[in-house]
Amino acid sequence: MRTVSRREFCEKTATSIAAGIFLSASERSLLADPLGLPIGSQTYPHRQRIKDGDFAGLCKDMAAIGIRNVEMCSPGYEEFASLSNGKRVKKILHDHGLKCPSGHFGLDELRTRQQEMIAWANDIGMTQMGTATLRGQMQNGVTTMDAVKRAADEYNKIAAEAARAGLQQFLHDEVFEMSKIEGDGRLAYTALLDLLDPKLVKMQFQISSMRTVGHPVMYFNKYPGRFISMHLQGVDLNAPMPSSRGQGAGRRTSAGGVAVGKDSLNWPKIFEAAKIGGVRNYFVEQNWDLTVQSVAYLKTLNV
């Protein structure tokens, strides 16, 4: 029997996925994707290439290193404005063996242009729509329970509309979600888990936020089935906490740091707990060099 080279295998895999052909069990084992799910990447850290008109080139490069799923940002993000034609975006993804199950949308888009955004998501083939933060009122990292309740009520209504269109709404965790509730002692994130409808709104855990909101393993075990996805970044718990500031359409970049697998986290334990949490997708959200390193590590995990 002729031995198949790694290059030939990768080329066959890309071609098979693009064509919708199932791989054999032995071939699937070579992919070694954690949870048996395709390795994904958020496109936001690579937004400059998209702004420069190289979306197709980015897709080619992602497929070449073993990424199979991507998470997009809506055309409301300045750097993604050129991707307003969802059907064209889907074709480019398909041509490179990629799928896009999930997307991030600015909260104002969901407030004022939700049906337009739903149509764009459907054209691409998404099943999940989310936002980075509910942007509730806060000051110096402190918010109020009233502000958290208002934000939750509004998002439940947005999620109900998405559900009617067959889409699952989710919530990321950025600045507002990390704020402390005055006189309560909890983080807004914890309160939102109680206030958001568990069927209408799933959660997307940002690994780099764990030093503020808490460990993902704790959340996945305490709130089974509440989490639909993760953003992966390497976190060195022994290093000083990095400073950050808001960017773009209500989100922060997570491009820096350390590669997944070259940090201090127990990733097999995180992925095992993610099964309990209900995670269906995970997306590396780092700059290109760290993405390459992180994807290489994820291929070695058999969870």
C-alpha positions as CSV (number, residue, x, y, z in Angstrom):
1,M,0.0,0.0,0.0
2,R,1.4,3.4,-1.0
3,T,2.1,5.7,2.0
4,V,0.2,9.0,1.7
5,S,2.3,12.1,2.5
6,R,1.0,14.7,4.9
7,R,0.7,17.2,2.0
8,E,-1.4,14.8,0.0
9,F,-3.6,14.1,3.0
10,C,-4.2,17.8,3.6
11,E,-4.9,18.4,0.0
12,K,-7.4,15.5,-0.1
13,T,-9.0,16.7,3.2
14,A,-9.5,20.2,1.8
15,T,-11.0,18.9,-1.4
16,S,-13.2,16.4,0.4
17,I,-14.6,18.9,2.8
18,A,-15.3,21.4,0.0
19,A,-17.1,18.7,-2.0
20,G,-19.0,17.5,1.1
21,I,-17.3,14.1,1.0
22,F,-17.0,12.2,4.3
23,L,-13.5,11.1,5.3
24,S,-12.8,7.6,6.7
25,A,-12.4,7.1,10.4
26,S,-8.6,6.8,10.1
27,E,-8.4,10.0,8.0
28,R,-10.6,11.8,10.6
29,S,-8.3,10.7,13.3
30,L,-5.4,12.5,11.6
31,L,-7.2,15.7,12.0
32,A,-7.4,15.2,15.8
33,D,-9.8,18.1,16.2
34,P,-10.8,18.6,19.9
35,L,-14.4,17.5,20.7
36,G,-14.6,16.1,17.1
37,L,-15.4,19.6,15.9
38,P,-13.6,21.5,13.2
39,I,-10.9,23.9,14.4
40,G,-12.2,27.5,13.9
41,S,-10.8,31.0,13.8
42,Q,-12.3,34.4,14.4
43,T,-11.6,36.7,11.5
44,Y,-11.4,39.9,13.6
45,P,-7.7,39.7,14.4
46,H,-7.1,39.4,10.6
47,R,-9.4,42.3,9.7
48,Q,-6.7,44.4,8.0
49,R,-6.3,41.7,5.3
50,I,-10.0,41.8,4.8
51,K,-10.0,45.6,4.6
52,D,-7.2,45.4,2.1
53,G,-9.3,43.2,-0.1
54,D,-7.6,39.9,0.6
55,F,-10.4,37.9,2.1
56,A,-9.9,35.1,-0.4
57,G,-6.2,35.0,0.4
58,L,-7.0,34.8,4.1
59,C,-9.4,31.9,3.6
60,K,-6.7,30.1,1.6
61,D,-4.1,30.5,4.3
62,M,-6.6,29.5,7.0
63,A,-7.5,26.3,5.2
64,A,-3.9,25.5,4.6
65,I,-3.1,25.3,8.3
66,G,-6.1,23.2,9.1
67,I,-8.9,25.7,10.0
68,R,-12.3,24.5,8.8
69,N,-14.7,27.0,10.5
70,V,-14.5,30.7,10.7
71,E,-16.5,33.3,12.7
72,M,-17.2,36.5,10.8
73,C,-17.9,40.0,11.8
74,S,-20.8,41.9,10.2
75,P,-20.4,44.5,7.5
76,G,-21.1,47.1,10.2
77,Y,-17.5,46.6,11.3
78,E,-15.5,49.1,9.3
79,E,-12.9,46.5,8.1
80,F,-15.7,44.1,7.0
81,A,-17.7,46.6,5.0
82,S,-16.6,45.0,1.7
83,L,-18.2,41.7,2.7
84,S,-21.8,43.0,2.6
85,N,-22.7,40.4,-0.1
86,G,-23.4,37.4,2.0
87,K,-23.8,35.0,-0.9
88,R,-20.5,36.0,-2.4
89,V,-18.8,35.6,1.0
90,K,-20.3,32.0,1.3
91,K,-18.9,31.1,-2.2
92,I,-15.4,32.3,-1.3
93,L,-15.6,30.3,2.0
94,H,-16.9,27.2,0.1
95,D,-14.2,27.5,-2.5
96,H,-11.6,27.1,0.2
97,G,-13.4,24.3,2.2
98,L,-14.5,26.6,5.0
99,K,-17.9,27.1,6.7
100,C,-19.1,30.0,8.8
101,P,-21.6,28.9,11.5
102,S,-21.3,32.0,13.6
103,G,-20.9,35.8,13.4
104,H,-20.5,38.9,15.6
105,F,-22.8,41.9,15.1
106,G,-22.7,45.3,16.7
107,L,-25.5,45.9,19.2
108,D,-26.8,48.9,17.3
109,E,-27.1,46.7,14.2
110,L,-29.2,44.3,16.2
111,R,-31.3,47.1,17.6
112,T,-32.1,48.9,14.3
113,R,-31.2,46.6,11.4
114,Q,-31.8,43.1,12.7
115,Q,-33.8,41.7,9.8
116,E,-31.1,42.9,7.4
117,M,-28.4,41.3,9.5
118,I,-30.5,38.0,9.8
119,A,-30.7,38.0,6.0
120,W,-26.9,38.4,5.7
121,A,-26.3,35.7,8.2
122,N,-28.7,33.3,6.3
123,D,-26.9,34.0,3.0
124,I,-23.6,32.9,4.5
125,G,-25.1,29.9,6.2
126,M,-24.8,31.0,9.8
127,T,-26.8,29.4,12.6
128,Q,-25.5,31.6,15.4
129,M,-25.6,35.4,15.8
130,G,-24.0,37.2,18.7
131,T,-22.6,40.5,20.0
132,A,-19.4,41.3,21.9
133,T,-21.1,43.2,24.7
134,L,-24.5,44.6,25.8
135,R,-22.9,47.9,26.4
136,G,-24.9,48.7,29.5
137,Q,-24.4,51.8,31.6
138,M,-21.4,51.6,33.8
139,Q,-18.7,53.9,35.3
140,N,-15.2,53.0,36.3
141,G,-16.0,49.3,36.0
142,V,-19.1,49.5,38.2
143,T,-22.7,49.1,37.0
144,T,-26.1,48.7,38.7
145,M,-28.6,45.9,38.8
146,D,-31.1,48.0,37.0
147,A,-28.7,48.5,34.2
148,V,-28.0,44.8,34.0
149,K,-31.8,44.0,34.0
150,R,-32.5,46.6,31.2
151,A,-29.7,45.1,29.1
152,A,-30.9,41.5,29.6
153,D,-34.5,42.4,28.8
154,E,-33.5,44.1,25.6
155,Y,-31.3,41.2,24.5
156,N,-34.0,38.6,25.3
157,K,-36.3,40.4,22.9
158,I,-33.5,40.6,20.2
159,A,-32.9,36.8,20.7
160,A,-36.6,36.0,20.4
161,E,-36.7,37.7,17.0
162,A,-33.6,35.7,16.0
163,A,-35.2,32.5,17.2
164,R,-38.2,33.1,15.0
165,A,-35.8,33.2,12.0
166,G,-34.2,29.9,13.1
167,L,-31.0,31.5,14.5
168,Q,-29.4,31.0,17.9
169,Q,-28.5,34.3,19.6
170,F,-25.4,34.3,21.9
171,L,-23.5,36.7,24.1
172,H,-19.8,37.2,24.3
173,D,-18.2,38.8,27.4
174,E,-16.4,42.1,27.1
175,V,-16.2,45.3,29.2
176,F,-19.8,45.7,30.5
177,E,-20.1,42.0,31.3
178,M,-16.9,42.2,33.4
179,S,-18.2,45.2,35.5
180,K,-19.1,44.8,39.2
181,I,-22.7,45.4,40.3
182,E,-22.9,48.1,42.9
183,G,-24.1,46.8,46.2
184,D,-24.4,43.2,44.9
185,G,-20.9,41.9,44.9
186,R,-21.4,39.9,41.6
187,L,-20.1,40.6,38.2
188,A,-22.7,41.6,35.5
189,Y,-21.7,38.4,33.7
190,T,-22.9,36.2,36.5
191,A,-26.2,38.1,36.9
192,L,-26.8,38.0,33.1
193,L,-26.5,34.2,33.2
194,D,-29.5,34.3,35.5
195,L,-31.5,37.0,33.7
196,L,-31.0,35.9,30.1
197,D,-33.4,33.3,28.8
198,P,-31.4,30.0,28.6
199,K,-33.1,28.9,25.5
200,L,-33.0,32.2,23.6
201,V,-29.5,33.3,24.6
202,K,-26.4,31.0,24.8
203,M,-23.0,32.2,25.9
204,Q,-19.7,32.4,24.2
205,F,-16.8,32.2,26.6
206,Q,-13.8,34.4,26.0
207,I,-10.9,32.5,27.5
208,S,-8.7,35.6,27.8
209,S,-11.4,37.1,30.2
210,M,-11.1,34.3,32.7
211,R,-8.8,36.3,35.0
212,T,-11.7,38.6,35.6
213,V,-14.9,36.6,35.2
214,G,-13.6,33.3,36.4
215,H,-12.4,29.9,35.1
216,P,-14.2,28.4,32.2
217,V,-14.3,24.9,33.8
218,M,-16.2,26.3,36.7
219,Y,-18.7,28.0,34.4
220,F,-19.2,24.9,32.1
221,N,-19.9,22.7,35.1
222,K,-22.1,25.1,36.9
223,Y,-24.2,26.1,33.8
224,P,-24.5,22.9,31.7
225,G,-25.8,23.6,28.2
226,R,-25.6,27.4,28.5
227,F,-22.4,27.8,26.4
228,I,-22.4,27.4,22.6
229,S,-18.9,28.4,21.8
230,M,-15.5,29.6,22.9
231,H,-12.9,32.1,21.8
232,L,-9.5,30.6,22.4
233,Q,-6.4,32.6,23.5
234,G,-3.4,31.4,25.4
235,V,-3.4,32.7,29.0
236,D,-0.4,32.7,31.2
237,L,-1.8,33.0,34.7
238,N,1.7,33.7,36.1
239,A,2.1,36.8,33.9
240,P,0.8,40.4,34.8
241,M,-2.7,41.1,33.5
242,P,-2.6,43.0,30.2
243,S,-4.3,46.3,29.8
244,S,-7.0,46.7,27.1
245,R,-9.3,49.2,25.6
246,G,-12.4,49.1,23.5
247,Q,-12.1,48.9,19.8
248,G,-14.2,48.6,16.7
249,A,-18.0,48.0,17.0
250,G,-18.0,47.4,20.7
251,R,-15.3,44.7,21.0
252,R,-11.6,44.4,22.0
253,T,-8.9,42.7,20.0
254,S,-7.3,39.6,21.5
255,A,-4.5,39.4,19.0
256,G,-1.6,39.5,21.4
257,G,-0.6,37.2,24.3
258,V,0.7,33.6,24.0
259,A,-0.3,30.7,21.8
260,V,-2.8,28.1,23.0
261,G,-0.8,25.2,24.4
262,K,2.2,27.4,25.3
263,D,0.5,28.9,28.3
264,S,-0.4,27.7,31.8
265,L,-3.9,26.4,31.1
266,N,-5.0,22.7,31.2
267,W,-6.6,22.6,27.8
268,P,-7.7,19.0,27.9
269,K,-9.6,19.8,31.1
270,I,-11.2,22.9,29.6
271,F,-12.3,20.9,26.5
272,E,-13.7,18.1,28.7
273,A,-15.7,20.6,30.7
274,A,-16.8,22.3,27.4
275,K,-18.8,19.1,26.6
276,I,-20.9,19.7,29.7
277,G,-21.2,23.4,28.9
278,G,-22.7,22.6,25.6
279,V,-19.9,24.0,23.3
280,R,-20.5,23.4,19.6
281,N,-17.8,25.7,18.1
282,Y,-14.5,27.1,19.2
283,F,-12.5,29.8,17.4
284,V,-8.9,30.8,17.9
285,E,-8.9,34.6,18.2
286,Q,-5.2,35.7,17.9
287,N,-2.8,37.3,15.5
288,W,-1.6,35.2,12.6
289,D,1.6,33.9,14.1
290,L,-0.1,32.8,17.3
291,T,-3.0,31.4,15.3
292,V,-0.6,29.1,13.4
293,Q,0.9,27.9,16.7
294,S,-2.4,27.5,18.4
295,V,-3.9,25.5,15.5
296,A,-0.9,23.2,15.5
297,Y,-1.4,22.5,19.2
298,L,-5.1,21.9,18.9
299,K,-4.4,19.2,16.2
300,T,-2.5,17.3,18.9
301,L,-5.4,17.2,21.3
302,N,-7.7,14.1,21.4
303,V,-10.5,15.1,23.7
